[in-house]
Amino acid sequence: MPKTTQTSSSTTFTTYQDEWVGHVVYHSRLPNGLHVVSVPLPDRLSVMAVLSLRVGSRYEDDRQAGVAHLIEHLVFKGTHTRPTSRDVVLPIEGVGGILNANTSREMTNYWGQVPFQHVERLLDVLFDMVMNPLMREEDVEHEKAIIIEEINASLDMPDEVAGLAAMALLHPGHPLGRDIAGTRETVRALTREDVLAFMQTFYGPQNGVLAVAGRVEHEDVVAWAQALSAEWQGGAGKQPFPAQPLPAGLHVQCIHRDIEQVQLVMGVRTVPERHPDQYPLLLLNALLGDGMASRLFLQVREQLGLAYHIGSYLSFGSDFGEMTIEAGVDPANVMLALEAIASEVRNIVAEGPTPEEVIFAREYVTGRLLLGLESGMRAAGWYVTQLLQGVSPLLSPSDVLAALAAVQAEDIQRVAQTYLTPSNMVLVLVGPVGDAPQLSPPLLEERLMTWLA
Amino acid sequence: MPKTTQTSSSTTFTTYQDEWVGHVVYHSRLPNGLHVVSVPLPDRLSVMAVLSLRVGSRYEDDRQAGVAHLIEHLVFKGTHTRPTSRDVVLPIEGVGGILNANTSREMTNYWGQVPFQHVERLLDVLFDMVMNPLMREEDVEHEKAIIIEEINASLDMPDEVAGLAAMALLHPGHPLGRDIAGTRETVRALTREDVLAFMQTFYGPQNGVLAVAGRVEHEDVVAWAQALSAEWQGGAGKQPFPAQPLPAGLHVQCIHRDIEQVQLVMGVRTVPERHPDQYPLLLLNALLGDGMASRLFLQVREQLGLAYHIGSYLSFGSDFGEMTIEAGVDPANVMLALEAIASEVRNIVAEGPTPEEVIFAREYVTGRLLLGLESGMRAAGWYVTQLLQGVSPLLSPSDVLAALAAVQAEDIQRVAQTYLTPSNMVLVLVGPVGDAPQLSPPLLEERLMTWLA
């Protein structure tokens, strides 16, 4: 990736020029530690900005479960100069903009989009929220009630229940396996002191990245960020408890619900972000279960007609990774669907992909990556995780495309053999399984071992 | 809206220039009746295209319920030159593109996105799907099973159950009130002959619009469309059974489910697309329940802490319209939440908006509209509905913004008084309501009448 470095009065700019994708990415680091990234898209009418912090649910101990997500809610409740939630949101929504946030296991992102004329106002609100939230006692109590309704809503969605249960099996007893929102019990027990202590550790410029994409100039973004974060300090954060390996053996769980379908999630542990196996895994996922030309879609849906929804998904974290296969099926067809999924897994492990599939998967992943980068948000976010994880030099989209181009059929088969094994696997069923004796975990384990052998 | 017309060898181009939004829209009509719209966005890496037909679930009689949606599935199963679903999808996903479709009550849309070099291939696949599907007997039977799983999945989602029940109350006994997918019973009974007869009536260039946005030139789009649709004829369609007025009186339904939350949907009937009341309704919706600065969000969530999800939504059809207010609440708080929602409705009816709210709502709706148009899909789709409904002259984004700018506080209060009345209202509750005697429909009706009076 071509790269140039220049120095202005107070910061060093690094410019990444990615000819393939057409974007130019500018990167600076402010004296207070904050990374600033911009992607000028001069033809756009809008600007998107995301202020991200290296903190999420995995940084909590069991008692604190849910505090990172509670803080993400609370910063919308008011700041010293914008004392109500209406005061926080109105400057952005009042110009037709969007203001939102999300919490993952490893990151908290505050983001917005506005017509380009209002970019300074958006940055002002984002920095104000994370630097000066009021965090009133009554707001903490109030927001806990709202989050309990958020948890209740997810408990009423069978696919979310299945996904959460699979994560818990993939990371037993570890914060990475918990619902990001915490449980109703842990949320009820959180206090304002928990909130303030947690923020004190993690909320500061040393732990953050501002990324902006749209009709802006990098020098302006740096100047605004510098002015707005001048009083902001600290936030060195701390290292989380490392991910632990999955205990060997197949782990199966059945959760009874009186509903129409059974939601299936089969999961395996893989590798962290930027592990070399990530690239063959991306191609494996594409040809196995991502999209309408994938093996699972063609076999389980098109050939056998067993599911409307069937697909596979990847997630890469700083020291862990997961791949899941998910489907919703008729309770009478659970065994047929499981056998069909296991059969596709066994085939790719035993025989690897065809040469045509390797080409397809490479084109598919490459094309989706480039189409995705047209979105201002994705362009803004591309370098955020890398900067928070201290990656150097930064990987550009072209670097990733080059790595994907080098993947061969044998690499794909090798990662399938390494990760898609029964001893590295969990399975969750959510639905009317209580009255079906053949859907007991021991029997499902036995069948799956046979089908995958 | 500035407009110029020019004629090439076989078609007349109309060019709409919308300076405010920055897009130029080209419109042609082919000799076979097909409308062709393009929005050149020369800086984009991709092209999006949508081929839309004026047909959806409202064009079905009760026995045919679900056939429009079944056809939307079946065209992916193979064509004369692409005999399998893999053959249909692979040309698009094999270059990293997206191919998808959706069916609404009034329209069926086939759409895709590809890197711009592959636009001809995308158009080739889209026209092939709608012009030459194989519609094999076994594909019909097979796809019915998949759609029944799609219906089962929606029956397991409480918010979808509530939304469908509210639509049924808003359009009692009318195809507009039915699930677009039909019921499991009607889908099971559909035959290949139903499919072919329905397609024969509605699938043809006289009933369609092709819209393309991205790195393309209009003359090329017209030439491709003309070549690809040369053999396509007919499809005049027919008029649907008109929407019927909502029988006067408040209609309440409680649906029991053993779940954590109660999903509430309150609905009213409003006006069709392009009725002058649409513009004050857009502002009413914004200030009442759209976004985090709206009255319902600030009162029900921020003030009272009763719901994580609370919002209001508009839908405009060719001869009908609806507004709904939706929330998920703790079963113990249903009455409190309903009273709070009713109180906000009564306030806006009795007192209208504040001058500040009128400004806010106008900026909010204007800004969201402009941000939305950055998306290739929205830009591509802007004129599709209008062309299918025969609107002339076409309304540009600027025309809509001008209409919104003219809305006054008294217009907003007037539409609130006209449509947000108990005699034009339905209410659905889905959740653990069976064991709560105070949640009976008669009692809920009585309370709501009191709160809204």
Interface residues (C-beta under 8 A of the other chain):
Chain A: V21 G22 D43 R44 L45 S46 F76 K77 T84 S85 R86 V89 L90 E93 G94 V95 G96 G97 I98 L99 Q113 V114 P115 H142 E143 A145 I146 I147 I148 E149 E150 N152 A153 L155 D156 M157 P158 D258 I259 E260 Q261 G291 M292 A293 L298 R301 E302 G305 L306 A307 Y308 H309 G328 V329 D330 I359 F360 E363 Y364 V365 T366 G367 R368 L369 L370 L371 L373 E374
Chain B: V21 G22 D43 R44 L45 S46 F76 K77 T84 S85 R86 V89 L90 E93 G94 V95 G96 G97 I98 L99 Q113 V114 P115 H142 E143 A145 I146 I147 I148 E149 E150 N152 A153 L155 D156 M157 P158 D258 I259 E260 Q261 G291 M292 A293 L298 R301 E302 G305 L306 A307 Y308 H309 G328 V329 D330 I359 F360 E363 Y364 V365 T366 G367 R368 L369 L370 L371 L373 E374
